[in-house]
Amino acid sequence: MRPSWRRASIWRVQGAHMATGFFTHSDCLLHDMGEWHPESPARLQAIEDQLIASRIDALLVRREAPLAQDADLLRVHSEEHVDFIRELSPQSGRAEIDPDTMMNPYTLRAALRGAGAAVAATDAVLAGELDNAFCAVRPPGHHAEPRRAMGFCVFNNVAIAARHALEVHGLERVAVIDFDVHHGNGTEAAFANDPRVLMCSFFQHPFYPHSGTQNVAPNMINVPLPARTAGPAVREVFETIWLPELEAFRPEMLFISAGFDAHREDDLGGMALVEADYAWLTTQLKQFAERYAHGRIVSCLEGGYNLSALGRSVVAHLKALADI
């Protein structure tokens, strides 16, 4: 039965079934900030394990993440920042960006793969090769500001992809959705007051990075939530706050900063979401994208540090994206 099941799965991806891309690269496993650090290579391994256990691995279109080019990075980051990261990159050992964020000899290449995955996924979705895509990459990106790396992040993958869609592909409006437990300060810094971008986010407050609540630009739909917030409140945020703004804006493409550290099992956050909440949110976003944005979604991994919860939540997210 297994070979015919696998053939049927491949037919579904290539035929009538939604084609969801899965962009990753082994270089992203080599970035390592120490055994104590929660942002570890084991995060990507946990996702791969759950893809196999859930039997959805054969239903995804796998793509290798290319290296981002300087032109990609410079659409969001300053030349000084890009130069700083290249110069800091160590030949051996580790170099510290901040107390939480370090580089080893492989970090630069991993970060370039992360940004490259987001750009390549954007190209593939806009070309119609894929309906949507998920980038299983690390380091994450949404704390990386135009002029500085911080909070485990080196380059801002989602911001780079969104700017690529606007400036290379000529889209007029894109939306960024960020459901990480932490506020995406880097993405906000990149797009505040840019009328081409609407950013919708919820995040635990008060909490790291202690941003997103003051002097908020009109294109930033920020919803700070207290610790222990669970799924029903988040669903209400989507329906009553995000959705009316998204419908009024009518983006031509959605980008998701997919952090799974608002899960109730994740010790780095204090919220109480579960896999069903991520599945519901993703389904709502997919339905919205089908109505207004030709179904075009690129999602990039951000946080999520309880390995079991992360793997299960990503599977829930991917099942909703791929409609399986």
C-alpha positions in Angstrom: 0.0 0.0 0.0 2.8 2.5 0.8 4.1 3.0 -2.7 0.6 3.7 -4.2 -0.2 5.9 -1.2 2.9 7.9 -1.9 2.1 8.2 -5.6 -1.3 9.4 -4.7 0.2 12.0 -2.4 2.5 13.3 -5.1 -0.4 13.4 -7.5 -2.4 15.5 -5.1 0.4 18.0 -4.7 1.0 18.3 -8.5 -2.6 18.0 -9.5 -5.8 19.6 -8.0 -4.5 19.7 -4.5 -3.0 22.9 -3.1 0.7 23.0 -3.5 2.4 24.2 -0.3 6.2 24.7 -0.5 8.5 23.8 2.4 11.7 25.7 2.2 14.7 24.8 4.4 18.4 24.0 4.3 20.9 22.0 6.3 23.0 25.1 6.9 20.2 26.3 9.3 21.1 23.3 11.5 24.7 24.5 11.9 24.0 27.8 13.6 24.4 27.0 17.3 24.5 29.4 20.2 25.3 26.8 22.9 23.7 23.8 24.6 21.9 26.1 27.0 20.3 28.2 24.3 16.6 27.6 23.6 17.0 28.7 19.9 18.7 25.5 19.0 19.2 23.2 15.9 16.9 20.7 17.6 13.9 23.0 16.7 14.2 22.2 13.0 14.8 18.5 13.8 11.6 18.5 15.9 9.6 19.9 13.0 11.0 17.3 10.6 10.2 14.5 13.1 6.6 15.7 13.4 6.2 16.0 9.6 7.2 12.3 9.3 5.1 11.2 12.3 2.0 13.0 10.9 2.6 11.6 7.4 2.3 15.0 5.7 6.0 15.2 4.6 5.2 13.7 1.2 2.4 16.2 0.7 4.7 19.2 0.7 6.8 20.5 -2.1 10.3 20.6 -0.7 12.7 23.3 -1.9 16.3 24.1 -0.9 16.7 27.6 0.5 19.2 29.6 -1.6 21.6 32.2 -0.1 20.1 35.7 0.0 22.0 38.3 -2.1 23.1 41.6 -0.7 20.5 43.4 -2.7 17.8 41.4 -0.9 19.2 42.3 2.5 19.7 46.0 1.7 16.0 46.5 0.8 15.4 46.3 4.6 18.8 46.6 6.4 21.4 49.3 6.3 24.7 48.6 4.6 26.4 49.2 8.0 24.3 46.4 9.6 25.1 44.0 6.8 28.8 44.8 7.0 28.8 44.5 10.8 27.3 41.0 10.6 29.8 39.9 8.0 32.8 41.4 10.0 31.6 39.9 13.3 31.2 36.4 11.8 33.9 34.3 13.7 36.3 31.9 12.1 35.9 29.7 15.3 34.1 29.9 18.6 31.3 32.4 19.1 30.9 36.2 18.7 28.3 38.0 20.8 25.8 40.4 19.2 23.9 40.8 22.5 23.6 38.6 25.6 20.9 36.4 23.9 22.3 36.4 20.4 25.5 35.0 19.2 27.2 33.9 16.0 29.3 30.8 15.4 31.2 30.2 12.1 28.0 29.0 10.4 25.6 31.6 11.6 26.1 34.0 8.7 25.4 31.3 6.1 22.3 30.1 8.1 21.0 33.7 8.2 21.5 34.1 4.5 19.6 30.9 3.9 16.7 32.1 6.1 16.4 35.4 4.1 17.0 33.5 0.9 14.2 31.0 1.7 11.7 33.8 2.2 12.7 35.6 -1.0 12.6 32.3 -3.0 9.3 31.4 -1.5 7.9 34.8 -2.5 9.2 34.3 -6.1 7.6 30.8 -6.3 4.2 31.9 -5.0 4.0 34.9 -7.2 5.1 32.8 -10.2 2.2 30.5 -9.5 4.5 27.5 -8.9 3.2 27.2 -5.4 0.0 28.3 -3.7 1.7 29.2 -0.5 4.9 28.3 1.4 6.4 27.8 4.8 10.1 28.5 5.5 11.5 26.2 8.2 14.6 28.3 8.9 16.7 29.7 11.7 17.9 32.0 13.0 14.5 33.7 13.2 14.0 37.3 12.0 11.3 39.5 13.4 13.4 41.2 16.1 16.1 42.2 13.6 15.8 45.9 13.0 17.1 47.7 9.9 20.2 48.7 11.8 20.7 46.0 14.4 20.4 42.3 15.2 18.8 41.3 18.5 16.6 38.7 20.2 18.0 35.6 18.5 17.5 37.3 15.1 20.2 38.5 12.5 18.3 39.5 9.3 14.5 40.1 9.2 13.3 37.3 6.9 9.7 38.3 6.6 10.5 42.0 6.1 13.0 41.2 3.4 10.4 39.0 1.6 7.7 41.6 1.9 9.9 44.4 0.5 11.0 42.0 -2.3 7.3 41.5 -3.3 6.8 45.3 -3.3 9.9 46.5 -5.0 10.9 43.6 -7.3 7.5 42.2 -8.2 5.7 45.5 -8.1 2.9 44.6 -5.7 1.1 47.7 -4.3 -0.1 46.3 -0.9 1.1 43.5 1.3 0.1 42.5 4.9 2.4 41.0 7.6 0.7 38.9 10.3 2.8 38.2 13.4 1.4 35.7 16.0 4.7 35.2 17.9 4.4 35.7 21.7 7.0 38.5 21.4 6.3 41.8 19.5 8.0 41.9 16.1 9.8 45.2 16.8 12.2 44.7 13.8 9.3 44.3 11.3 7.5 47.3 12.8 10.7 49.4 12.6 11.0 48.4 8.9 7.5 49.3 7.9 6.1 51.9 10.3 4.2 54.5 8.3 4.8 52.7 5.0 1.3 52.9 3.3 2.1 49.8 1.2 2.2 47.5 4.3 -0.3 46.6 7.0 1.1 44.7 10.0 -1.3 42.9 12.3 0.1 41.4 15.5 -0.8 40.3 18.9 1.9 39.7 21.6 2.2 39.2 25.3 2.5 42.5 27.2 4.4 43.5 29.3 7.2 41.3 27.9 10.3 41.3 25.8 11.2 43.4 23.7 9.0 45.9 25.6 7.8 47.6 22.4 4.7 47.9 20.3 2.4 49.9 22.6 3.7 53.5 22.3 3.7 55.9 19.4 2.3 53.2 17.2 2.0 54.1 13.5 -1.4 53.9 11.8 -0.5 50.9 9.6 0.5 48.8 12.7 -2.5 46.9 14.2 -0.9 45.9 17.5 -2.9 44.0 20.1 -1.0 43.6 23.4 -2.4 40.7 25.5 -1.8 39.7 29.1 -0.1 36.5 30.2 -2.3 33.5 30.3 -4.4 34.7 27.3 -5.9 31.6 25.6 -7.4 30.8 22.2 -10.9 32.3 22.5 -9.4 35.8 23.1 -7.0 35.4 20.2 -9.8 34.3 17.9 -11.8 37.4 19.0 -8.8 39.6 18.1 -8.7 38.2 14.6 -12.4 38.5 14.0 -13.0 42.0 15.6 -9.7 43.8 15.1 -7.5 42.3 12.5 -10.1 41.1 9.9 -11.9 44.5 9.4 -8.5 46.2 8.9 -7.3 43.5 6.5 -10.5 43.7 4.5 -10.3 47.5 4.2 -6.6 47.3 3.2 -7.1 44.4 0.6 -3.5 43.2 0.5 -2.2 41.4 -2.6 -0.1 38.9 -0.6 0.2 37.8 3.1 3.4 37.2 5.0 3.3 35.4 8.3 5.8 35.7 11.1 4.9 32.3 12.5 6.1 32.1 16.1 4.7 29.2 18.1 6.0 30.4 21.5 2.5 31.5 22.6 1.7 27.8 23.1 0.7 26.9 26.6 3.7 24.4 26.9 6.3 27.0 25.9 8.4 28.3 28.9 9.7 31.3 27.0 6.2 32.8 26.9 3.2 33.0 29.2 0.3 32.6 26.9 -2.0 29.6 26.5 -2.6 28.8 22.9 -2.8 25.2 21.6 -2.4 23.6 18.2 -6.1 24.0 17.3 -5.7 27.8 17.7 -2.8 27.9 15.2 -4.8 25.7 12.8 -7.8 28.0 13.2 -5.8 31.2 12.7 -4.0 29.8 9.6 -7.3 28.6 8.1 -8.8 32.1 8.6 -5.8 33.7 7.0 -5.8 31.3 4.1 -9.5 31.9 3.5 -8.9 35.7 3.6 -5.9 35.3 1.2 -8.1 33.3 -1.2 -10.7 36.1 -1.2 -8.4 39.0 -1.6 -4.8 37.9 -2.5 -5.1 35.0 -4.9 -4.3 32.7 -2.0 -0.7 34.0 -1.8 0.9 33.4 1.6 4.6 33.0 2.6 5.1 32.0 6.2 8.4 32.0 8.1 9.3 30.3 11.3 10.0 32.7 14.2 9.8 31.5 17.8 8.7 28.2 19.4 11.0 26.6 22.0 9.1 23.6 23.5 10.2 21.1 20.9 7.2 18.9 21.1 4.7 21.8 21.0 6.7 23.4 18.2 6.6 20.3 16.0 2.9 19.7 16.6 2.0 23.4 16.0 4.0 23.6 12.8 2.2 20.5 11.5 -1.2 22.1 12.4 -0.1 25.3 10.6 1.0 23.3 7.5 -2.1 21.2 7.4 -4.2 24.3 7.3 -1.9 26.0 4.6 -2.0 22.8 2.4 -5.7 22.1 3.1 -5.0 18.5 4.3 
